[in-house]
Each structure stands twice: as structure tokens, then as C-alpha cells.
Amino acid sequence: MKKNYLLFLGLLLLIAQSAFPQEQKYTISGRVKDASNGEDLIGAIVNLSGTPYGASSNEYGFYSITVPPGKYILEANYLGYQKFEKEITVTANVTINIEMSEQVLEAQEVVITGERPDKNIQNTKIGVQEVDVKQIKKLPALFGEVDVIKNIQMLPGVQVAGEGNTGLFVRGGSTDQNLILLDEAPVYNASHLLGIFSVFNSEALKSAELYKGGIPAQHGGRLSSLLDIRTRDGNSKKFSGSGGIGTISSRLTLEGPIVKDKSSFIISGRRTYGDLFLKLSSDKDVRQTRLFFYDLNAKVNYTINDKNRIYLAGYFGRDVFGLGKFFNLNYGNATGTLRWNHVYNSKLFSNTTLIYSTFDYAQELEFSSFGFEYGTGLKEATIKQDYNYFLNSKNEIGFGISGTHRTYAPGIFSPTSATGLVEVALDKFRSLDFAAYISNKQKISNRFSVEYGLRYSLFSNVGKGDVFVYNGERLEENIIDTISYGSLENIKTYGGFEPRASARYLLNERSSIKASYNHMIQYIHLMANSTSPLPFNVWLPSTPHLQPQTSDQVSIGYFRNFLENKIETSVETYYKNMNNIPDFIDNAELLLNEHFETEVRTGRGWSYGLELFVKKNTGKTTGWISYTWSKTERKIPEINDGKVYYAGYDRRHNFNLVVSHDFNEKVNLSGNWVYGSGRPITLPIGKYEFGDYGNYVPVIYPERNYYRMQAYHRMDIAVTIKNKKKENRNWDSNWNFSIYNLYARKNPFTILTRDSQGLPKKKEVVKIYFPAPIPSITYNFNF
Amino acid sequence: MKKLFNIFIAIATISITSCDEVIDFDLHEGQQRVMVEGLIVNDQPAVVKLSRTTSFYSSSPTPKITDATVIITDNTGAVDTLTHEGDGVYKGDNIVGVFDRTYVLKVIDRGVEYTSQSKLPRINEIDSIVYEYRDRQGFFSDSGYYVTFYAKDPPGEKNYYLGKYYKNNGLITQNNFFYLYSDELIEENTSIPVEFETVYYKGDVAKMEFFSLTKEAYDFYLKMISNLNNDGGFYSTPPANVKGNISNGALGLFQASGMVTASLTIQ
């Protein structure tokens, strides 16, 4: 079987190589860069004026256009940059590296030459949202911490769990169904401080793109979204720095050339310092409390020659929390990516990537009577080979393979003091992934473009490990046997084809309709039982008992631009069906459980919705409005008595308004208003008494997620004021004043029930919320 | 274990969110159900409490069932009909708990029969009981006297326990918690220290009762803790009902336990 699949893939590659007749044509290729700092520009539109020939630059700024010989005007457009134009005569293959300059805001009126980019109409992307990482720095932020994830939460199709939480719920998917890539390395726990902040330091970022659908065949492994975050390469022209001093954290970024125009570095760090103030406390216990997190991004790149470039990027972040010597915990991610770009010829671009990613959690408790250490973690190593083959002006083929090895440590408990406790080390799980894909972006006619691809993924849960055999339902008491597997012995293999397709039909210059279909397979599962995952929740591979999750999504969209592309609008609808999605039985025990499968049940989930989006990218006033109507339900045998229930993050209506206005070169005012109808919650329908004096009052719950919370809404504002730049001083700075939850809406973080304070045996419903409004001040600088 | 993570969650929740507000949430009222709380321990007759569930917002005690038929039988064929002693409490007389026997509880209320059964698990006598003075340990415990008893866990099958601690005859029930122990992380046949879950001062009388539990009863208490301390499922597990061992839709637990007690006065 496996051989047949591979043969089929090989065949596809062959067809792609030979199917198209070769005429006499030449190729223009090169890289698109920012003129001021040498950063590659991703997704710049390069075309030959007045012809149908064009391309967009790939993730490394590389573009390639194949045309008949002749005289052309080469044009490049990129949002926020001045249009690039150059007359060229093509008589042979030619390399043209394009450097683009940022638009300068003139004092009077913004002068923009040429046409606005209308790539949202032109490209085949549907369900894809780009985040302007420069723009978000002006927007209001909780505690002044600019957070790309919080901005993504204001985009259509993305749901939020609770106040301040960074979990992403994309088109009915849960938080563990998002593939979050930082320089191509997956990040397994993208949050700090129990989900209040994300691990992405905005200062280090170059781009962030969210794929809610239309996920290219190159990527796989999660059902619901791909969040592709890339860090900057570092200024290759001159040494510079930037940073900020904020309410709860400070940041510093240094970057510069190592060899001018050939090699550059960037290093960017952030650390919170709230706990430093605790040292001032008169209470010894408070002084000994530690509570902070930090992030460090570092990257170097080296352009060996026109054809070869290497990048080495790393991320390290940790959360640390400690109460004296008695209680300590720390957890974090580390990722590393080594990439080699190689241009075989003007048509074939290759990227070889080595990826390492790890997440670990460690907790220590040390009392005089007993003590222990507890730890969990996950490690991944991946090797990936991707090719872009710019076959001709009508076809751009991508293909590649990847292999991944993962080790999952579901829990180790080791006593540290002699109290008769025993060590419990759950067996590690191991898995091997293999994937191969081929895709093609094809211009069928001027109006009709398609992008289609096929991915084949193969996953093996390998030894060493034990597999339990159950007689009947997966319950602990039904375990009748254990099968042991040796090191690297195959325990269970899953695999499947993942077809992807999207199409665009241009109605006219201003509008297009698009459609897409995605089949996704997810082989790893987060054992998280709560709405907001916790850092000690572990990832586990598919096993003989836990099958891979799959999803099918179809979506259709209408895209229309107004006022010469100043305003982009879109309407998209989707339907997504998910199979084998996990949920947990009541009171599931997920800690140090050697038979996790007894706590998990799998079933079907589905989601559908309508997303409206209006965006203004240019001019003094920018921003967007989004509205989402959606519904997400699940039906899992043995959960909620097998009855359909709403997912915990199901919200019917979501509305977001984001506006940013430049009054002049110095002052920017921005604000946002978000609204989400209430999410489901399980609250009681009764109570009873238990215990010696009836002094315990437990409650009776109806079905899961039977009630709904009140609607969520909030307004934030921010003002950014640039300081006057002193002559002859290369120091630029600004102040950002931000207020989160301006009108102090008491949005529930969660709603719970508890014993009424003072009155015995009486219960009450309590809303937990953030104190508001939350003001913050940040001083930002560049040099 | 679970408790230690609950500490973590509690601290985290407190450190992040400092505001709460009692709200008037429109809650529906479910069907009234029977609550059974039965206990038989070694060398003592059975005690069964019967009550009904009530609406969430009710401020009066739950209604007690005073006219039910309550019968205990054991696997030797003995039968004991319990008598109502007031306020929904029924007591037996001719059957007393014996290790390893299986007991069946039958309750008939308004013509509906509810049954349950449980084996009475063994318990070892304790080896010793001591106390010592200890300084404050961070946010976790105050300066004062701490009492510890030592006992051996019987080898072989898995064993589960519930501890109840008293200070001057008052039961310690802080934070809606039950002090549960399992031997899953414990060395067998070694004298294990178990600390009383509160601090004592000079002159206090410290007393404990230690019960052996079946796995079913242990799980019941765990679920009860989760039910009593749920945060709405944001960080904790989704809110869930406490599944007991009574048939026919009644709530509650019929618990057969071995019990040991010990006490001392801090001097």
C-alpha cells in the first residue's frame, strides 16, 4: 500500500516536470528586500507592467518570472512601500534583486504613486489573514504588552475563550488544533502566565499569517489553522537597536550587519519585572516570591553568494514561579531552526531546514514532611526539504518531504525526601512522522487561477512502550493484558492523503470569488481538560487507542475592493467537519495516568459560519471591521450521555472594530471595540448536602455547557506620541499610553459557584473578572 | 497529587484575577432527587442519612427523608432494619462492620427502591503518633505544633484512605476538602508518616479518624472535591456531577470502611 502511494507521488512529480511544452522563454528572478535594512519582503507582488506575467515573492523574498524575450517594465508592489519600477530588456535569464523603500508620511498628504496592491483579489488565498506587525505596535495592548496573538483574536473566524486569554479557537477548532510555527519550528505552548500573554515578542517579528482554511499542502499536522510567524533577519545595512520600557516588562533588540549586505544578526529579549518590586516588601515570604517570564529570540543569516544563503534562528522562553524554597515551577519552549536556501537555477528554489523544538514543565515541592519533583515535556527534531519550481508563467510547483521524530514525556514524579514515597516515571512515547507533498499554483486563464496540492502523511507510534488491552469499554477495570514493545519497534502506524485545493475566479478588476477545500490529519493530541490549557497538560501521539483526528473544510468567499483598493472587503463562509476529536470523561484524571486512553473519548465535531471583513490599509486612518456568525457543536459517545453539546468556546456573534488614526507625524490615536456573545458554561440546577454535619454542599449539573455567559464586550484605546527627533542624533522615541477596558466592563474570566460567605449551606454564583480599566505606559526607542 | 496541583491552580488564579462579584444568574431547577449517605465501619452498626436535593439558591437546609425503609444485609445472611432517629438519620443495631464482609444497603422511599453494596476493606492499626514544633513554611503553613502518625500500608492490592482531623473535637473541613490518600505513590510495608492537616497550639487536643476506602468510595470523594471547588472549567476540569454507588438515580455513597483513631494533647 505504502509503496503505491509513493509511486503515485513520484508520478505526479514527473508529470509536473514534463507535461508543459517548453517554448523559447527566459526567466527573471531575484530577491525582494527592504532598502533600509535588507530584510526579505515576503509576498511582494512582482509583475511586468501591462502583461499577464507576474509572481509574488516567497517566504525568503525569492521570486521568479518566466517570459518571452522582449522589453518590459518590471514593477514591484508591497504594502506600505513605494512602488518599484525598472525598465528591463530580457534576452537571457537575468537576476534582478529588488530593493524597496518604505513610504514616508509627508506632513501634508500621503503621496502614493501607482496602484494599490490588490493581491487580496488576485491571489488564490482564502481564509488567510495577514497581520501587519508594524501596525499592531500602535494599537492598545493589555498592560502595554503588544501581542500578535491578541490582534489575531480580533480577526474574523477566531474565537476567544476568556478575558485576556491568548488561546486561539479558529473556525470551531480547539487551541491544540493550531499549528503555530516560529521560523518554521512548531511552538507547543505559545503562552506565558497561564495564557495571559503569548510567547511572541513583537519586536522580533517580521510577519504573521493565519491560515484558517486553504492551508497549503506544504503544511500539515493540525486540523484547524496554521499560524506562520517569521522573525526578522536583522539589519544588514547598519547597526541599530530598538527597545521599550513598559509597565510590566522591558524589551531590547540589537541588530546589524556582521558582513555588510552579506550577513546580519538580530537578538531580541524581553523580561517582565513585576517580581523585582516584590523584593521591596517587608514580608519575607513576599520577598521570596518569584514570578516572571522572559523571551529571547536570536538569529543570524549569511548570504554565501547569489545562490546560497543560510539562516540560524533560535527562541528560548521560560516562565518562572516560586514561593520561597517550598514551591517552584518553571516551564518554557526552546526552538531552533537552521535553514539553507539554495537557488539551483532561476526556476528552482530549494530550502533545507533542520528544526528542533522542545517544551518542558518542571515543578518542585519541598516541605519538611515531604517533597517531590514533577516534570513533563516534549521534544521534536525535524528535517525538511522544500522546493519551489517556477515552471513557467502559468505554473509554480512546490514539492518536498519532511521527517520528524518526537519524544513525549507524560510525567515523572520523583520524591526528594525520605518519606516512603516512590518514584513514578510514566513510559515515554515516541513517534516518527513522514510527509511528502506536491502542489501547483496554476493560472488557467487571466480570470481563473487554482492552487491544488496533495500531501501524504505517515505516522508511527514506536516503542519502547506498553499498550494495554481492554475487554469492552476503555476503563481501568477492563484492562486484561499488556503488550510490550521494544525500542523503535512499530506499535501502530497511521497514514493518509490530505488533498488541498483553492480556486479564484476574477469577476472584474475589483472583485473575485474564491473557494477552497482542505483535508487535514492531526496525529498528536493535547491532553487538556480545561477551557484554557495549562502548562502541565501533555501532548501525546496517536496510539492504538487514540486515532488521528481528521477534518474536512469547504469554504467560499467573495472579495471586493473599493476606492482603488484602499478598502478591501470580503465575505467568507465555511463548513468544517471533524472526526475523532477528543474530549474527556467527567472528572478525567490526566496526571501521572499510565493509561490516558481511559479518560479520553473521541467523536465528531462540526462548525459552520459566515465571516465579514472590511479593511483599510492605507492613508491616515487605517483599521478593520469584522463580524463572524458561527456555531460549533460536538457529539461524542459517552460524553454528555452521547448528546450533542456546544464547544466551550462557541460564540454565535463576534464583532471587532479596530481603528488607528495618524493626526500628524507625531500623534497617533487608536482604539478597538470587541463584542462576543456569551460562551457556554456548565452551572448547577440544584444542590444537596453531604458530610458529618451536612457541611459540604455539592451541586448538581445539567448537561455540559447548558447555560450561556453574558456577552463579552470591551473598548481599548491608545495614544502614541513621537518625540521630536533631535538633529544629528540617531535616536527616535515615542510614548504609548494605553487603556485596556476603558469603560470597565466586568467581563467574566470565568463563572463559578461557591459556598455563600457567612451563610452556611447557602451557595452563590460568582463572576471572576479582571479589574478595569487597566492603564499602561510604554516608552519605545529606536537607534 | 491532585491537591498539589489544585494549590498551583488556586495560586495562579488568585495572582491573575483579583476581583470577584456575586451575580444573579438565572438558574433552572432540576428534578428533585434522593441523596443517600450510608456508612458502616468495623465493630459499629450502620448509620444512613437520607435527604432530598433542593434548588441552588435555596437558603434553608435540604429536606430530610424521615419515613423511608432502610435495610442492611451482609453476605452471611444477616438482616438489620434501621430505625429513624430523627432528622433523616437511621441507625442499625444487630449488624456491626467486619473486615472483608460485603454489605448491601436497601432504601425504599415513596415506593422507589434504591440499593448499593460495598465490601469493607481492611485497615492496619497505626504504629505510633508524635508531634513537633515547626516554624512557618512560606505561604503554606503557620508556626505551631504538627502531629504525625505512622502506619503501614498492607501489601498486595491497591489501598485507599480518608483522613478526618479534629481540633478540640471540631472537624477540620477547610476549603471544602477531603484528605484522601492512595498507596499508588507509596512504598509497601514501610511505616509511612501521615501528617494531620492542621496546626495545633499548646493545650489543643488533636484527634484523627482514618478510614479505609474502596476504590469506588475514593473516586467518589475525589469527584466531590472537584465538584465543590470547580472554577467553571476554565483551568479546572469541566464541572461534573459526583457519581456515587447508589442505584436508580439517587445521589450519594454507601461507604463501608475500616476505621482507626488516635488522639493526643499538645503539652
Chai-1 contact restraints between the chains, C-beta under 6 A:
chainA,res_idxA,chainB,res_idxB,connection_type,confidence,min_distance_angstrom,max_distance_angstrom,comment,restraint_id
A,G162,B,F234,contact,1.0,0.0,6.0,A-B,restraint_1
A,L194,B,A12,contact,1.0,0.0,6.0,A-B,restraint_2
A,D285,B,G138,contact,1.0,0.0,6.0,A-B,restraint_3
A,D285,B,F139,contact,1.0,0.0,6.0,A-B,restraint_4
A,L323,B,G138,contact,1.0,0.0,6.0,A-B,restraint_5
A,L323,B,F139,contact,1.0,0.0,6.0,A-B,restraint_6
A,G324,B,G138,contact,1.0,0.0,6.0,A-B,restraint_7
A,F326,B,Q137,contact,1.0,0.0,6.0,A-B,restraint_8
A,F326,B,G138,contact,1.0,0.0,6.0,A-B,restraint_9
A,F326,B,F140,contact,1.0,0.0,6.0,A-B,restraint_10
A,S369,B,E195,contact,1.0,0.0,6.0,A-B,restraint_11
A,G420,B,I186,contact,1.0,0.0,6.0,A-B,restraint_12
A,G420,B,E187,contact,1.0,0.0,6.0,A-B,restraint_13
A,G420,B,T190,contact,1.0,0.0,6.0,A-B,restraint_14
A,G420,B,I192,contact,1.0,0.0,6.0,A-B,restraint_15
A,L421,B,L185,contact,1.0,0.0,6.0,A-B,restraint_16
A,V422,B,L185,contact,1.0,0.0,6.0,A-B,restraint_17
A,V422,B,E187,contact,1.0,0.0,6.0,A-B,restraint_18
A,V424,B,L185,contact,1.0,0.0,6.0,A-B,restraint_19
A,N529,B,T237,contact,1.0,0.0,6.0,A-B,restraint_20
A,S530,B,G233,contact,1.0,0.0,6.0,A-B,restraint_21
A,S530,B,Y235,contact,1.0,0.0,6.0,A-B,restraint_22
A,T531,B,G233,contact,1.0,0.0,6.0,A-B,restraint_23
A,T531,B,F234,contact,1.0,0.0,6.0,A-B,restraint_24
A,S532,B,F234,contact,1.0,0.0,6.0,A-B,restraint_25
A,D586,B,A240,contact,1.0,0.0,6.0,A-B,restraint_26
A,N587,B,K223,contact,1.0,0.0,6.0,A-B,restraint_27
A,N587,B,S226,contact,1.0,0.0,6.0,A-B,restraint_28
A,N587,B,A240,contact,1.0,0.0,6.0,A-B,restraint_29
A,L591,B,M1,contact,1.0,0.0,6.0,A-B,restraint_30
A,I681,B,G232,contact,1.0,0.0,6.0,A-B,restraint_31
A,T682,B,P239,contact,1.0,0.0,6.0,A-B,restraint_32
A,P684,B,F56,contact,1.0,0.0,6.0,A-B,restraint_33
A,I685,B,H28,contact,1.0,0.0,6.0,A-B,restraint_34
A,I685,B,G30,contact,1.0,0.0,6.0,A-B,restraint_35
A,G686,B,G30,contact,1.0,0.0,6.0,A-B,restraint_36
A,G686,B,T53,contact,1.0,0.0,6.0,A-B,restraint_37
A,G686,B,F56,contact,1.0,0.0,6.0,A-B,restraint_38
A,K687,B,F56,contact,1.0,0.0,6.0,A-B,restraint_39
A,Y688,B,M35,contact,1.0,0.0,6.0,A-B,restraint_40
A,Y688,B,T53,contact,1.0,0.0,6.0,A-B,restraint_41
A,Y688,B,T62,contact,1.0,0.0,6.0,A-B,restraint_42
A,Y688,B,L251,contact,1.0,0.0,6.0,A-B,restraint_43
A,E689,B,T62,contact,1.0,0.0,6.0,A-B,restraint_44
A,N695,B,T173,contact,1.0,0.0,6.0,A-B,restraint_45
A,P698,B,M224,contact,1.0,0.0,6.0,A-B,restraint_46
A,P698,B,N227,contact,1.0,0.0,6.0,A-B,restraint_47
A,P698,B,L228,contact,1.0,0.0,6.0,A-B,restraint_48
A,P698,B,V242,contact,1.0,0.0,6.0,A-B,restraint_49
A,I700,B,G30,contact,1.0,0.0,6.0,A-B,restraint_50
A,Y701,B,P239,contact,1.0,0.0,6.0,A-B,restraint_51
A,Y701,B,N241,contact,1.0,0.0,6.0,A-B,restraint_52
A,F749,B,T17,contact,1.0,0.0,6.0,A-B,restraint_53
A,T750,B,D231,contact,1.0,0.0,6.0,A-B,restraint_54
A,T750,B,G232,contact,1.0,0.0,6.0,A-B,restraint_55
A,T750,B,F234,contact,1.0,0.0,6.0,A-B,restraint_56
A,I751,B,G232,contact,1.0,0.0,6.0,A-B,restraint_57
A,L752,B,D231,contact,1.0,0.0,6.0,A-B,restraint_58
A,L752,B,G232,contact,1.0,0.0,6.0,A-B,restraint_59
A,K761,B,P61,contact,1.0,0.0,6.0,A-B,restraint_60
A,K762,B,S59,contact,1.0,0.0,6.0,A-B,restraint_61
A,K763,B,F56,contact,1.0,0.0,6.0,A-B,restraint_62
A,E764,B,V22,contact,1.0,0.0,6.0,A-B,restraint_63
A,V765,B,I23,contact,1.0,0.0,6.0,A-B,restraint_64
A,V765,B,F25,contact,1.0,0.0,6.0,A-B,restraint_65
A,V766,B,D20,contact,1.0,0.0,6.0,A-B,restraint_66
A,V766,B,V22,contact,1.0,0.0,6.0,A-B,restraint_67
A,K767,B,E21,contact,1.0,0.0,6.0,A-B,restraint_68
A,K767,B,I23,contact,1.0,0.0,6.0,A-B,restraint_69
A,I768,B,T17,contact,1.0,0.0,6.0,A-B,restraint_70
A,I768,B,D20,contact,1.0,0.0,6.0,A-B,restraint_71
A,Y769,B,C19,contact,1.0,0.0,6.0,A-B,restraint_72
A,P771,B,C19,contact,1.0,0.0,6.0,A-B,restraint_73
